[in-house]
Amino acid sequence: MTSSTAQEPAPGGGRASQPEHLGHVIFITAAAAMGGFLFGYDSSVINGAVVAIRDRFDVGSEALAQVIAAALIGCALGAAFAGRIADRIGRIRCMQIAAVLFTASAIGSALPFALWDLALWRVVGGFGIGMASVIGPAYIAEVSPPAYRGRLASFQQAAIVIGIAVSQLVNWGILNLADGDQRGEIGGLEAWQWMLGVMVVPAALYGLLSFAIPESPRFLISVGRTAEAKKVLTEVEGTGIDVEARVAEIDLAMRSEHKSTFKDLLGGRFGLLPIVWIGIGLSLFQQLVGINVIFYYSSSLWQSVGIDPSDSFLYSFETSVVNIVGTVIAMVFVDRLGRKPLALIGSVGMALSLGTAAWAFSFTTGTGDDVTLPHAQGLVALIAANLFVLFFALSWGVVVWVLLGEMFPGRIRAAALGVAAAAQWVANWLITVSFPSLSDWNLSGAYVIYTVFAVLSIPFILKWVPETKGKALEEMG
């Protein structure tokens, strides 16, 4: 993967002067991160349709949770195989396949004839999300100068949180057109169907943008398309580099590697290489703190503690704004403070805010859909939830994506990233399907569990997570 930068000596002497090319690199990065936007949009748009789907198909909490989480099964599969597919057909072709899957999923989800049909289309879209979640960070790492790589890699998470916010705005607008009724009819379809179907627009945009950005120079060199690789390297690293030396450097690095497979990940005392376990651990902790409970179930969650349904959408959007603010903070500091300090700050903040939310939710009374929360505790829960989102966004939301794109040695990077991303989706699925039952059992208890995972993430960071700030990808060993 490419490693030269404007601030570093180019191979063969000289310095690669490329500030004028940074705008082009930012465009490339933003286009690749559109997969993250679609992930955020898809993961949150279902939040606005939960009540309508339950009513339309007359299902209970457990079956509904399975439908909501169905996309995550596809995500795990897509993430597990995306790396190897990308090594064979290229990063751009993978993005285009993902765009097609997103589009098909949006249309199918908007026009289901049964509950299983809806779940199937969500799996299809999930496969596209899983592919994009691996290809996006890997591609961005391969075209980014090291001095900017942390900030550019954080575009993935920024796109996710913007996708979440946009989906909630779209849901709110559609709900208003339907007079506040998720099953209200608009142009022959129910409001919730429009909510799911609108994803066709960003999916098509993602596909179009994939034709406007270059293939990874690393992949081009690996398949013998050296002339194209030189052109791309000049575009992203500037005309001041010794392009022949850069090609030779990348080629030498790849010759010392081999196409990674899952067998390459085996070793160590516990079956897998230690660095692979660290990647899996990062993915698990990112999800087991319960962040996606906020975005999958926020509207129904706030309704359950006494907030008016029409207002709950606005609270959900307000949480998305907090998410964006936290992500911007992370983008500013990830290359200045480093990955580990940000992760530690986030873990401490999440533990405190989740613990506070658990305390507030312990005052709920009633069961099922008929629960209430005293005003003071409701206010505390709302503030704590927003602080949790803020601390997650300025730390683990960005840092995990950055680390997974950087920390693995080149010889295992594709396969290891696939396994770590798959673990992330499995954990996401576990949290998503378990929350309805946990909240029915004890809402406060659910947040106590998430608090415990936030606390456990602190020693994990201190003892095992490596710092990758400022290192070239070829230095990861």
C-alpha positions as CSV (number, residue, x, y, z in Angstrom):
1,M,0.0,0.0,0.0
2,T,1.3,3.5,-0.8
3,S,3.3,5.3,1.8
4,S,5.0,8.4,0.4
5,T,3.8,11.8,1.5
6,A,4.3,15.5,0.9
7,Q,6.1,15.7,4.2
8,E,8.4,12.7,3.6
9,P,11.4,12.3,1.3
10,A,10.5,10.6,-1.9
11,P,12.3,7.5,-2.8
12,G,15.5,8.4,-4.7
13,G,15.9,11.7,-2.9
14,G,14.0,15.0,-3.2
15,R,10.7,15.7,-1.5
16,A,7.3,15.0,-2.8
17,S,5.7,18.4,-3.0
18,Q,2.0,17.8,-3.2
19,P,-0.1,20.2,-1.2
20,E,-1.7,21.3,-4.5
21,H,-2.9,17.7,-5.0
22,L,-4.5,17.3,-1.6
23,G,-7.8,18.5,-2.9
24,H,-7.8,15.8,-5.5
25,V,-7.0,13.2,-2.9
26,I,-9.8,14.5,-0.7
27,F,-12.3,14.1,-3.5
28,I,-11.1,10.5,-4.1
29,T,-11.4,9.8,-0.4
30,A,-14.8,11.3,-0.1
31,A,-16.1,9.3,-3.1
32,A,-14.7,6.0,-1.6
33,A,-16.3,6.9,1.7
34,M,-19.8,7.0,0.1
35,G,-20.0,3.4,1.1
36,G,-19.9,4.5,4.7
37,F,-22.7,7.0,4.0
38,L,-24.8,4.2,2.7
39,F,-24.0,2.1,5.8
40,G,-25.1,5.0,8.0
41,Y,-28.2,5.7,6.0
42,D,-29.3,2.1,5.9
43,S,-28.6,1.4,9.5
44,S,-30.6,4.4,10.7
45,V,-33.4,4.6,8.1
46,I,-35.0,1.4,9.5
47,N,-35.3,3.3,12.8
48,G,-38.1,5.4,11.3
49,A,-39.9,2.3,9.9
50,V,-39.8,0.0,13.0
51,V,-43.3,0.8,14.3
52,A,-44.9,0.6,10.8
53,I,-43.2,-2.7,10.0
54,R,-44.4,-4.2,13.3
55,D,-47.9,-3.1,12.5
56,R,-47.9,-4.1,8.8
57,F,-46.7,-7.6,9.4
58,D,-48.1,-8.0,12.9
59,V,-44.9,-9.3,14.5
60,G,-43.5,-9.2,18.0
61,S,-40.3,-7.6,19.3
62,E,-38.1,-10.7,18.7
63,A,-39.2,-11.2,15.1
64,L,-38.9,-7.5,14.4
65,A,-35.3,-7.5,15.8
66,Q,-34.4,-10.3,13.5
67,V,-35.6,-8.3,10.5
68,I,-33.8,-5.2,11.6
69,A,-30.6,-7.2,12.2
70,A,-30.9,-9.2,9.0
71,A,-28.7,-6.7,7.2
72,L,-25.9,-7.4,9.6
73,I,-25.7,-11.1,8.5
74,G,-25.0,-9.8,5.0
75,C,-22.6,-7.3,6.4
76,A,-20.5,-10.0,8.1
77,L,-20.4,-12.1,4.9
78,G,-19.6,-9.1,2.7
79,A,-16.8,-8.0,5.0
80,A,-15.3,-11.5,5.3
81,F,-14.9,-11.9,1.5
82,A,-14.4,-8.4,0.3
83,G,-10.6,-8.3,0.8
84,R,-10.0,-11.3,-1.3
85,I,-12.4,-10.2,-4.0
86,A,-10.7,-6.8,-4.1
87,D,-7.3,-8.4,-4.6
88,R,-8.7,-10.3,-7.6
89,I,-10.8,-7.7,-9.4
90,G,-9.8,-4.4,-7.9
91,R,-11.1,-2.0,-5.4
92,I,-13.2,0.0,-7.8
93,R,-15.0,-3.0,-9.2
94,C,-15.9,-4.0,-5.6
95,M,-17.3,-0.6,-5.0
96,Q,-19.5,-0.9,-8.1
97,I,-20.8,-4.3,-7.1
98,A,-21.6,-2.9,-3.7
99,A,-23.5,0.0,-5.3
100,V,-25.6,-2.5,-7.4
101,L,-26.4,-4.4,-4.2
102,F,-27.4,-1.2,-2.4
103,T,-29.7,-0.2,-5.2
104,A,-31.4,-3.6,-5.4
105,S,-31.8,-3.7,-1.7
106,A,-33.5,-0.3,-1.5
107,I,-36.0,-1.2,-4.2
108,G,-36.7,-4.7,-2.8
109,S,-37.0,-3.4,0.8
110,A,-39.5,-0.7,-0.3
111,L,-41.7,-3.2,-2.1
112,P,-41.8,-6.4,0.1
113,F,-44.7,-8.8,-0.1
114,A,-43.8,-10.6,3.1
115,L,-41.7,-10.2,6.2
116,W,-39.1,-12.8,5.0
117,D,-38.9,-11.0,1.7
118,L,-38.0,-7.7,3.5
119,A,-35.4,-9.6,5.6
120,L,-33.9,-11.1,2.4
121,W,-33.5,-7.7,0.7
122,R,-31.9,-6.3,3.9
123,V,-29.3,-9.2,3.8
124,V,-28.5,-8.2,0.1
125,G,-28.0,-4.6,1.1
126,G,-25.9,-5.8,4.1
127,F,-23.6,-7.7,1.8
128,G,-22.9,-4.5,0.0
129,I,-22.4,-2.6,3.2
130,G,-19.9,-5.3,4.4
131,M,-17.9,-5.0,1.2
132,A,-17.8,-1.2,1.4
133,S,-16.8,-1.3,5.1
134,V,-13.6,-3.2,4.1
135,I,-12.9,-1.7,0.7
136,G,-13.4,1.9,1.8
137,P,-10.7,2.0,4.5
138,A,-8.3,-0.1,2.6
139,Y,-8.6,2.0,-0.6
140,I,-8.3,5.2,1.4
141,A,-5.2,4.0,3.1
142,E,-3.6,3.1,-0.2
143,V,-4.1,6.5,-1.8
144,S,-3.5,8.7,1.2
145,P,-0.2,10.4,2.2
146,P,0.8,9.2,5.7
147,A,0.8,12.7,7.2
148,Y,-2.9,13.0,6.3
149,R,-3.9,9.4,6.4
150,G,-5.6,9.5,9.8
151,R,-7.7,12.4,8.9
152,L,-8.5,11.0,5.4
153,A,-9.3,7.5,6.9
154,S,-11.7,9.2,9.3
155,F,-13.8,10.2,6.2
156,Q,-15.3,6.7,6.5
157,Q,-16.8,7.4,9.9
158,A,-17.7,10.9,8.9
159,A,-19.7,9.6,6.0
160,I,-21.4,7.0,8.3
161,V,-22.6,9.7,10.7
162,I,-23.7,12.0,7.9
163,G,-25.6,9.1,6.4
164,I,-27.4,8.6,9.8
165,A,-28.3,12.3,10.0
166,V,-29.5,12.5,6.4
167,S,-31.7,9.4,6.8
168,Q,-33.3,10.9,9.9
169,L,-34.0,14.1,8.1
170,V,-35.5,12.2,5.2
171,N,-37.6,10.1,7.5
172,W,-38.8,13.3,9.3
173,G,-39.8,14.9,6.0
174,I,-41.6,11.8,4.7
175,L,-43.4,11.5,8.1
176,N,-44.6,15.1,7.8
177,L,-45.9,14.4,4.3
178,A,-47.8,11.5,5.7
179,D,-49.3,13.6,8.6
180,G,-47.2,11.9,11.2
181,D,-48.3,8.3,10.3
182,Q,-45.6,5.9,9.4
183,R,-48.3,3.9,7.5
184,G,-49.8,7.0,5.9
185,E,-50.1,6.8,2.1
186,I,-48.0,8.9,-0.2
187,G,-48.3,8.3,-4.0
188,G,-49.7,4.8,-3.5
189,L,-47.0,3.6,-1.1
190,E,-46.9,3.8,2.7
191,A,-44.5,6.3,4.3
192,W,-42.2,3.6,5.7
193,Q,-41.8,2.2,2.1
194,W,-40.6,5.6,0.9
195,M,-38.2,5.8,3.8
196,L,-36.5,2.6,2.7
197,G,-36.8,3.2,-1.0
198,V,-35.1,6.7,-1.1
199,M,-31.8,5.0,-0.5
200,V,-31.8,4.3,-4.3
201,V,-30.5,7.9,-4.7
202,P,-27.3,7.7,-2.7
203,A,-26.7,4.2,-4.0
204,A,-26.8,5.4,-7.6
205,L,-24.5,8.3,-6.7
206,Y,-22.0,5.9,-5.1
207,G,-22.0,3.9,-8.3
208,L,-21.4,6.9,-10.5
209,L,-18.6,8.3,-8.3
210,S,-16.8,4.9,-8.5
211,F,-16.3,5.7,-12.2
212,A,-14.8,9.1,-11.4
213,I,-11.9,7.9,-9.1
214,P,-8.8,6.0,-10.0
215,E,-8.0,2.4,-9.2
216,S,-5.5,1.9,-6.3
217,P,-2.0,2.2,-7.6
218,R,-1.0,-0.8,-5.5
219,F,-3.6,-3.0,-7.2
220,L,-2.6,-1.7,-10.7
221,I,1.0,-2.6,-10.0
222,S,0.0,-6.1,-8.8
223,V,-1.7,-6.8,-12.1
224,G,1.0,-5.3,-14.3
225,R,-0.8,-2.1,-15.2
226,T,2.3,-0.1,-14.3
227,A,1.7,2.9,-16.7
228,E,-1.7,3.5,-15.1
229,A,-0.2,3.2,-11.6
230,K,2.4,5.8,-12.4
231,K,-0.3,8.2,-13.6
232,V,-2.3,7.7,-10.4
233,L,0.7,8.1,-8.2
234,T,1.5,11.4,-9.9
235,E,-2.0,12.6,-9.3
236,V,-2.1,11.7,-5.6
237,E,1.5,12.3,-4.6
238,G,2.5,15.1,-6.9
239,T,4.8,15.6,-9.8
240,G,7.8,16.1,-7.5
241,I,8.1,12.4,-6.7
242,D,10.4,10.0,-8.4
243,V,7.5,7.9,-9.8
244,E,9.8,5.1,-11.0
245,A,11.3,4.7,-7.5
246,R,7.8,4.8,-6.0
247,V,6.6,2.0,-8.3
248,A,9.7,0.0,-7.5
249,E,9.1,0.5,-3.8
250,I,5.5,-0.7,-4.0
251,D,6.5,-3.6,-6.2
252,L,9.2,-4.7,-3.9
253,A,6.9,-4.4,-0.9
254,M,4.3,-6.6,-2.7
255,R,6.9,-9.1,-3.8
256,S,7.9,-9.6,-0.2
257,E,4.2,-10.4,0.5
258,H,1.8,-12.9,-0.9
259,K,-2.0,-12.8,-1.4
260,S,-3.3,-13.1,2.1
261,T,-5.6,-16.0,3.0
262,F,-7.3,-16.9,6.2
263,K,-4.6,-19.6,6.7
264,D,-2.1,-16.8,7.1
265,L,-3.9,-15.5,10.1
266,L,-3.2,-18.7,12.0
267,G,-0.5,-18.8,14.7
268,G,0.1,-17.8,18.3
269,R,-1.2,-19.4,21.5
270,F,-4.9,-18.9,20.8
271,G,-5.2,-20.0,17.2
272,L,-4.8,-16.6,15.5
273,L,-1.9,-14.2,15.3
274,P,-1.9,-11.7,18.3
275,I,-2.4,-8.7,16.0
276,V,-5.5,-10.4,14.5
277,W,-7.0,-10.8,17.9
278,I,-6.3,-7.2,18.6
279,G,-8.2,-6.2,15.5
280,I,-11.1,-8.5,16.5
281,G,-11.1,-7.0,20.0
282,L,-11.3,-3.4,18.6
283,S,-14.2,-4.4,16.5
284,L,-16.0,-6.2,19.3
285,F,-15.6,-3.4,21.8
286,Q,-16.8,-0.8,19.3
287,Q,-20.1,-2.5,19.0
288,L,-20.5,-4.1,22.5
289,V,-20.8,-0.6,24.1
290,G,-24.2,-0.5,22.5
291,I,-23.7,2.4,20.1
292,N,-26.1,1.1,17.5
293,V,-28.9,0.7,20.0
294,I,-29.1,4.5,19.9
295,F,-29.4,4.6,16.1
296,Y,-31.5,1.5,15.5
297,Y,-34.0,2.0,18.3
298,S,-33.7,5.6,19.3
299,S,-37.2,6.7,18.3
300,S,-38.9,3.8,20.0
301,L,-36.5,4.1,22.9
302,W,-37.5,7.7,23.6
303,Q,-41.2,6.9,23.1
304,S,-40.8,4.2,25.7
305,V,-39.7,6.7,28.3
306,G,-42.6,9.0,27.7
307,I,-41.5,11.3,24.8
308,D,-44.1,12.1,22.2
309,P,-43.6,10.1,19.0
310,S,-43.4,13.2,16.7
311,D,-40.7,14.7,19.0
312,S,-38.8,11.4,19.2
313,F,-37.7,11.8,15.6
314,L,-36.3,15.3,16.4
315,Y,-34.4,13.9,19.4
316,S,-33.0,11.2,17.2
317,F,-31.8,13.8,14.7
318,E,-30.3,15.9,17.4
319,T,-28.3,12.9,18.5
320,S,-27.0,12.6,14.9
321,V,-25.8,16.2,15.0
322,V,-23.9,15.4,18.2
323,N,-22.5,12.4,16.4
324,I,-21.2,14.6,13.6
325,V,-19.7,17.1,16.0
326,G,-17.8,14.3,17.7
327,T,-16.6,12.9,14.4
328,V,-15.2,16.3,13.4
329,I,-13.4,16.5,16.7
330,A,-11.8,13.1,16.0
331,M,-10.8,14.1,12.5
332,V,-9.0,17.1,13.8
333,F,-7.1,15.3,16.6
334,V,-6.6,11.7,15.3
335,D,-3.2,12.7,13.6
336,R,-2.3,15.2,16.4
337,L,-2.9,13.2,19.6
338,G,-2.7,9.8,18.1
339,R,-5.1,6.8,18.0
340,K,-4.6,5.4,21.5
341,P,-5.1,8.7,23.5
342,L,-8.3,9.4,21.6
343,A,-9.5,5.8,22.3
344,L,-8.8,6.2,26.0
345,I,-10.5,9.5,26.3
346,G,-13.6,8.0,24.6
347,S,-13.6,4.8,26.7
348,V,-13.6,6.8,30.0
349,G,-16.3,9.2,28.7
350,M,-18.5,6.3,27.4
351,A,-18.2,4.4,30.7
352,L,-19.3,7.5,32.7
353,S,-22.2,8.5,30.4
354,L,-23.4,4.9,30.0
355,G,-23.3,4.4,33.8
356,T,-25.3,7.6,34.3
357,A,-27.9,6.5,31.7
358,A,-28.2,3.1,33.5
359,W,-29.0,5.0,36.7
360,A,-31.6,7.1,35.0
361,F,-33.3,4.2,33.3
362,S,-33.5,2.4,36.7
363,F,-36.4,4.8,37.5
364,T,-38.7,3.5,34.7
365,T,-42.1,2.2,35.7
366,G,-44.6,0.1,33.8
367,T,-44.0,-2.7,31.2
368,G,-44.0,-3.2,27.4
369,D,-45.0,-0.1,25.5
370,D,-46.6,1.4,28.6
371,V,-43.5,2.7,30.5
372,T,-42.8,6.1,32.0
373,L,-39.7,7.9,33.4
374,P,-39.8,10.8,35.8
375,H,-39.0,14.1,34.2
376,A,-35.7,14.7,36.0
377,Q,-34.4,11.2,35.2
378,G,-35.7,11.5,31.6
379,L,-33.6,14.7,31.2
380,V,-30.6,13.0,32.7
381,A,-31.0,10.0,30.4
382,L,-31.3,12.3,27.3
383,I,-28.1,14.2,28.3
384,A,-26.2,11.0,29.1
385,A,-27.2,9.4,25.8
386,N,-25.9,12.4,23.9
387,L,-22.7,12.5,25.9
388,F,-22.2,8.8,25.1
389,V,-22.7,9.4,21.4
390,L,-20.3,12.4,21.6
391,F,-17.5,10.4,23.3
392,F,-18.0,7.4,21.0
393,A,-17.9,9.6,17.9
394,L,-14.7,11.5,18.9
395,S,-12.9,8.3,19.7
396,W,-13.9,4.7,18.9
397,G,-16.2,5.6,16.0
398,V,-13.2,7.0,14.0
399,V,-10.2,5.4,15.7
400,V,-11.2,1.8,15.0
401,W,-11.7,2.4,11.3
402,V,-8.3,4.1,11.1
403,L,-6.5,1.4,13.0
404,L,-8.1,-1.4,11.0
405,G,-6.9,0.2,7.8
406,E,-3.3,0.6,9.2
407,M,-2.3,-1.9,11.9
408,F,-2.0,-5.2,10.0
409,P,1.3,-6.2,8.3
410,G,1.0,-6.1,4.5
411,R,1.2,-9.9,4.1
412,I,-2.1,-10.4,6.0
413,R,-3.8,-7.0,5.7
414,A,-6.7,-8.0,3.4
415,A,-7.6,-11.2,5.2
416,A,-7.1,-9.7,8.7
417,L,-9.2,-6.7,7.8
418,G,-11.9,-8.9,6.5
419,V,-12.0,-11.0,9.7
420,A,-12.0,-8.0,12.0
421,A,-14.8,-6.3,10.0
422,A,-16.8,-9.5,10.0
423,A,-16.4,-9.7,13.8
424,Q,-17.7,-6.1,14.0
425,W,-20.8,-7.0,12.1
426,V,-21.4,-10.1,14.2
427,A,-21.2,-8.1,17.4
428,N,-23.5,-5.4,15.9
429,W,-26.0,-8.2,15.1
430,L,-25.8,-9.6,18.6
431,I,-26.4,-6.2,20.2
432,T,-29.3,-5.4,17.8
433,V,-31.2,-8.7,18.2
434,S,-30.7,-8.8,22.0
435,F,-31.7,-5.2,22.9
436,P,-35.5,-5.6,22.6
437,S,-35.4,-8.6,25.0
438,L,-33.0,-6.9,27.3
439,S,-35.0,-3.7,27.4
440,D,-38.2,-5.7,28.1
441,W,-36.3,-7.5,30.9
442,N,-34.6,-4.4,32.4
443,L,-33.7,-1.3,30.4
444,S,-31.3,-0.2,33.1
445,G,-29.7,-3.6,33.2
446,A,-29.0,-3.4,29.4
447,Y,-27.1,-0.2,29.9
448,V,-25.2,-1.6,32.8
449,I,-23.9,-4.4,30.4
450,Y,-22.8,-1.7,27.9
451,T,-21.1,0.2,30.7
452,V,-19.1,-2.9,31.7
453,F,-17.8,-3.3,28.1
454,A,-16.8,0.4,28.0
455,V,-14.8,-0.1,31.2
456,L,-13.1,-3.2,30.0
457,S,-12.0,-1.4,26.8
458,I,-9.7,0.8,28.9
459,P,-7.1,-1.9,29.9
460,F,-7.5,-3.5,26.4
461,I,-6.3,-0.2,24.8
462,L,-3.5,0.3,27.4
463,K,-2.1,-3.2,27.1
464,W,-2.6,-4.4,23.5
465,V,-3.5,-1.7,21.0
466,P,-0.5,-0.4,19.0
467,E,0.0,3.3,18.1
468,T,0.1,3.7,14.3
469,K,0.3,7.5,14.2
470,G,2.8,8.7,11.5
471,K,3.9,5.3,10.5
472,A,4.1,4.2,6.8
473,L,2.0,1.1,6.1
474,E,5.2,-0.9,5.2
475,E,6.4,-0.3,8.8
476,M,3.5,-2.3,10.2
477,G,5.1,-5.7,11.2
